[in-house]
Amino acid sequence: MKKEMQMLMTKEIEPKRKWLLLFIPICFAMGIVELFRAFDGIDRSWLYVFEWPFFGLFIYYMYWKLGQPQEVWDESDDPKREVD
């Protein structure tokens, strides 16, 4: 039952996250654009040369991390706390 519920939840979330993969090539393309701007003499663009690809790698990492199966929390053994 738990695995069926987990697979159902994964299937519902997956299509909503696929559009994030579109931003990975956009981030790398923006890094290349900023590299050309940096070579033209805009000093601030050197920061963006490294920042945009980092954003692309971060998006991929989070897409991968959120796609991993997660354990179902079992709180039945936890003692109940009273609110004062």
Backbone as a chain_set.jsonl record, in Angstrom:
{"seq": "MKKEMQMLMTKEIEPKRKWLLLFIPICFAMGIVELFRAFDGIDRSWLYVFEWPFFGLFIYYMYWKLGQPQEVWDESDDPKREVD", "coords": {"N": [[0.824, -1.201, 0.0], [1.928, 1.261, 0.832], [3.978, 1.633, -1.038], [2.515, 1.82, -3.39], [1.117, 4.172, -2.926], [3.244, 5.955, -2.761], [4.327, 5.768, -5.358], [2.165, 6.757, -6.791], [2.097, 9.386, -5.879], [4.569, 10.255, -6.87], [4.15, 10.078, -9.627], [2.242, 12.052, -9.964], [3.599, 14.392, -9.357], [5.767, 14.468, -11.107], [5.25, 15.381, -13.937], [4.878, 18.083, -13.402], [7.367, 18.996, -12.718], [8.993, 18.653, -14.913], [9.241, 20.806, -16.662], [11.207, 22.312, -15.563], [13.6, 21.34, -16.527], [13.932, 22.623, -18.907], [15.136, 25.02, -18.332], [17.824, 24.493, -17.89], [19.537, 24.312, -20.301], [19.085, 26.964, -21.046], [20.28, 28.425, -18.995], [22.998, 27.746, -19.376], [23.376, 28.815, -21.919], [22.988, 31.521, -21.346], [25.234, 31.899, -19.787], [27.225, 31.727, -21.74], [26.57, 33.954, -23.293], [27.11, 35.96, -21.418], [29.837, 35.567, -21.191], [30.792, 36.496, -23.662], [30.047, 39.158, -23.374], [31.692, 39.824, -21.252], [34.201, 39.62, -22.423], [33.987, 41.803, -24.063], [34.462, 43.867, -22.38], [32.886, 44.478, -20.185], [33.021, 44.439, -16.925], [31.485, 43.403, -14.784], [30.205, 41.261, -15.882], [31.847, 39.072, -15.66], [31.281, 37.842, -13.253], [28.728, 36.793, -13.758], [29.364, 34.965, -15.723], [30.174, 32.721, -14.388], [28.095, 32.369, -12.646], [25.621, 31.816, -14.016], [25.974, 29.161, -15.243], [26.258, 27.778, -12.82], [23.696, 28.07, -11.731], [22.29, 26.477, -13.58], [23.397, 23.919, -13.039], [22.564, 23.664, -10.413], [19.78, 23.578, -10.699], [19.536, 21.145, -12.066], [20.557, 19.411, -10.065], [18.659, 19.75, -7.984], [16.368, 18.855, -9.303], [17.053, 16.184, -9.657], [17.429, 15.414, -6.967], [14.868, 15.818, -5.786], [13.489, 13.949, -7.193], [14.148, 11.504, -6.177], [13.187, 8.552, -4.409], [11.41, 8.878, -1.365], [11.429, 8.154, 2.103], [8.585, 7.027, 3.923], [7.328, 8.702, 6.644], [7.099, 7.348, 9.826], [5.294, 7.936, 12.476], [4.267, 6.645, 14.631], [5.641, 5.574, 16.808], [6.566, 7.745, 18.164], [6.491, 9.718, 21.084], [3.63, 11.478, 22.267], [3.459, 14.967, 22.562], [2.555, 17.429, 24.909], [0.933, 20.559, 24.658], [1.742, 23.468, 26.324]], "CA": [[0.0, 0.0, 0.0], [2.778, 2.438, 0.925], [4.692, 1.817, -2.308], [1.539, 2.281, -4.369], [0.855, 5.579, -2.614], [4.445, 6.707, -3.101], [4.405, 5.826, -6.819], [1.106, 7.644, -7.233], [2.534, 10.756, -5.602], [5.661, 10.565, -7.785], [3.589, 10.286, -10.962], [1.524, 13.322, -9.986], [4.541, 15.505, -9.266], [6.743, 14.43, -12.191], [5.013, 16.305, -15.056], [4.972, 19.469, -12.963], [8.767, 19.361, -12.585], [9.738, 18.481, -16.165], [9.513, 22.089, -17.306], [12.449, 22.846, -15.003], [14.727, 20.926, -17.365], [14.066, 23.602, -19.984], [15.984, 26.118, -17.894], [19.236, 24.119, -17.837], [20.267, 24.862, -21.456], [18.977, 28.422, -21.046], [21.301, 28.936, -18.07], [24.307, 27.627, -20.0], [23.413, 29.797, -23.001], [23.193, 32.837, -20.731], [26.647, 31.945, -19.399], [28.01, 32.027, -22.944], [26.294, 35.365, -23.621], [27.855, 36.793, -20.472], [31.256, 35.445, -21.518], [31.05, 37.445, -24.756], [29.958, 40.509, -22.817], [32.883, 40.04, -20.427], [35.317, 39.883, -23.344], [33.792, 43.141, -24.614], [34.927, 44.857, -21.425], [31.954, 44.709, -19.078], [33.644, 43.684, -15.837], [30.497, 42.71, -13.957], [29.787, 40.032, -16.563], [32.667, 37.935, -15.236], [30.537, 37.154, -12.2], [27.627, 36.048, -14.378], [29.929, 33.861, -16.502], [30.196, 31.548, -13.511], [26.837, 32.246, -11.929], [24.578, 31.165, -14.813], [26.125, 27.69, -15.264], [25.984, 27.261, -11.479], [22.238, 27.952, -11.629], [21.887, 25.301, -14.36], [23.77, 22.723, -12.293], [21.714, 23.611, -9.228], [18.455, 23.121, -11.139], [19.625, 19.707, -12.315], [20.719, 18.723, -8.788], [17.391, 19.747, -7.263], [15.461, 17.973, -10.04], [17.449, 14.817, -9.327], [17.221, 15.183, -5.538], [13.44, 15.711, -5.524], [12.971, 12.773, -7.887], [14.516, 10.294, -5.447], [12.118, 8.091, -3.503], [11.585, 9.296, 0.023], [10.808, 7.253, 3.067], [7.365, 7.486, 4.562], [7.59, 8.891, 8.073], [6.245, 6.587, 10.731], [5.292, 8.662, 13.74], [3.502, 5.902, 15.622], [6.476, 5.32, 17.981], [6.914, 9.0, 18.811], [5.578, 10.077, 22.192], [2.839, 12.684, 22.037], [3.827, 16.066, 23.433], [1.442, 18.303, 25.28], [1.182, 21.985, 24.5], [1.47, 24.182, 27.589]], "C": [[0.867, 1.264, 0.0], [3.499, 2.71, -0.392], [3.748, 2.319, -3.39], [1.246, 3.765, -4.18], [2.045, 6.448, -3.024], [4.584, 6.837, -4.62], [3.348, 6.762, -7.379], [1.51, 9.092, -7.028], [3.648, 11.17, -6.554], [5.127, 10.848, -9.184], [2.843, 11.607, -11.052], [2.479, 14.503, -10.029], [5.426, 15.588, -10.503], [6.445, 15.374, -13.353], [5.139, 17.773, -14.657], [6.417, 19.927, -12.878], [9.53, 19.291, -13.896], [10.063, 19.8, -16.842], [10.766, 22.731, -16.747], [13.658, 22.492, -15.858], [14.936, 21.867, -18.542], [15.051, 24.704, -19.605], [17.465, 25.773, -17.866], [19.988, 24.614, -19.078], [20.18, 26.385, -21.545], [20.043, 29.03, -20.142], [22.694, 28.844, -18.694], [24.447, 28.596, -21.175], [23.629, 31.21, -22.459], [24.629, 32.99, -20.235], [27.542, 32.276, -20.572], [27.811, 33.472, -23.369], [27.091, 36.282, -22.712], [29.35, 36.698, -20.709], [31.63, 36.402, -22.648], [30.989, 38.885, -24.259], [31.183, 40.828, -21.966], [34.095, 40.323, -21.3], [35.203, 41.263, -23.991], [34.157, 44.231, -23.616], [33.98, 45.172, -20.287], [32.408, 43.83, -17.916], [32.654, 42.885, -15.0], [30.068, 41.384, -14.584], [30.636, 38.834, -16.17], [31.998, 37.158, -14.107], [29.451, 36.264, -12.806], [28.113, 34.889, -15.235], [29.923, 32.583, -15.675], [28.853, 31.312, -12.824], [25.77, 31.499, -12.736], [24.763, 29.66, -14.937], [25.898, 27.056, -13.888], [24.48, 27.096, -11.278], [21.741, 26.719, -12.387], [22.207, 24.005, -13.646], [22.899, 22.558, -11.046], [20.309, 23.118, -9.587], [18.476, 21.614, -11.383], [19.732, 18.927, -11.006], [19.39, 18.65, -8.038], [16.359, 18.865, -7.961], [15.764, 16.524, -9.693], [17.118, 14.49, -7.874], [15.73, 15.0, -5.221], [12.815, 14.502, -6.203], [13.295, 11.469, -7.199], [13.355, 9.863, -4.553], [12.437, 8.485, -2.068], [10.845, 8.331, 0.928], [9.54, 7.884, 3.631], [7.639, 7.563, 6.057], [6.576, 8.112, 8.887], [6.329, 7.243, 12.103], [4.558, 7.912, 14.846], [4.309, 5.637, 16.896], [6.827, 6.594, 18.74], [5.951, 9.296, 19.955], [4.856, 11.383, 21.867], [3.264, 13.757, 23.048], [2.61, 16.936, 23.711], [1.856, 19.748, 25.104], [0.815, 22.678, 25.803], [0.674, 25.423, 27.353]], "O": [[0.589, 2.216, -0.729], [3.621, 3.859, -0.818], [4.131, 3.149, -4.215], [1.141, 4.518, -5.148], [1.871, 7.54, -3.565], [4.925, 7.911, -5.114], [3.607, 7.484, -8.341], [1.293, 9.932, -7.901], [3.676, 12.316, -7.003], [5.604, 11.764, -9.854], [2.816, 12.225, -12.116], [2.19, 15.511, -10.674], [5.8, 16.688, -10.909], [7.339, 16.129, -13.736], [5.473, 18.614, -15.491], [6.683, 21.127, -12.957], [10.632, 19.831, -13.981], [11.075, 19.897, -17.536], [11.341, 23.611, -17.388], [14.629, 23.248, -15.912], [16.024, 21.898, -19.116], [15.725, 25.258, -20.474], [18.296, 26.68, -17.823], [21.006, 25.288, -18.922], [21.095, 27.029, -22.059], [20.644, 30.046, -20.492], [23.49, 29.773, -18.555], [25.529, 29.139, -21.4], [24.368, 31.999, -23.048], [25.178, 34.091, -20.259], [28.511, 33.02, -20.426], [28.765, 34.143, -23.761], [27.679, 37.262, -23.168], [30.07, 37.663, -20.45], [32.676, 37.048, -22.591], [31.785, 39.727, -24.675], [31.658, 41.963, -21.955], [34.924, 41.168, -20.962], [36.207, 41.831, -24.419], [34.161, 45.41, -23.972], [34.262, 46.068, -19.491], [32.199, 42.617, -17.93], [32.977, 41.784, -14.555], [29.616, 40.483, -13.878], [30.199, 37.694, -16.325], [32.143, 35.939, -14.024], [29.287, 35.113, -12.401], [27.372, 33.931, -15.459], [29.694, 31.494, -16.201], [28.52, 30.182, -12.467], [25.085, 30.635, -12.19], [23.794, 28.923, -14.753], [25.406, 25.932, -13.795], [24.036, 26.094, -10.716], [20.872, 25.998, -11.897], [21.392, 23.083, -13.64], [22.544, 21.44, -10.674], [19.721, 22.326, -8.849], [17.567, 20.894, -10.971], [19.076, 17.898, -10.845], [19.035, 17.595, -7.513], [15.564, 18.199, -7.298], [14.853, 15.729, -9.462], [16.588, 13.418, -7.581], [15.375, 14.104, -4.454], [11.723, 14.076, -5.826], [12.777, 10.423, -7.589], [12.632, 10.698, -4.009], [13.585, 8.427, -1.627], [9.803, 7.777, 0.58], [9.442, 9.1, 3.792], [8.123, 6.605, 6.661], [5.368, 8.201, 8.668], [7.333, 7.109, 12.802], [4.259, 8.491, 15.89], [3.72, 5.489, 17.967], [7.338, 6.52, 19.858], [4.738, 9.14, 19.81], [5.432, 12.283, 21.257], [3.407, 13.479, 24.239], [1.756, 17.14, 22.848], [3.0, 20.113, 25.373], [-0.286, 22.499, 26.324], [0.357, 26.143, 28.3]]}, "num_chains": 1, "name": "protein.A"}
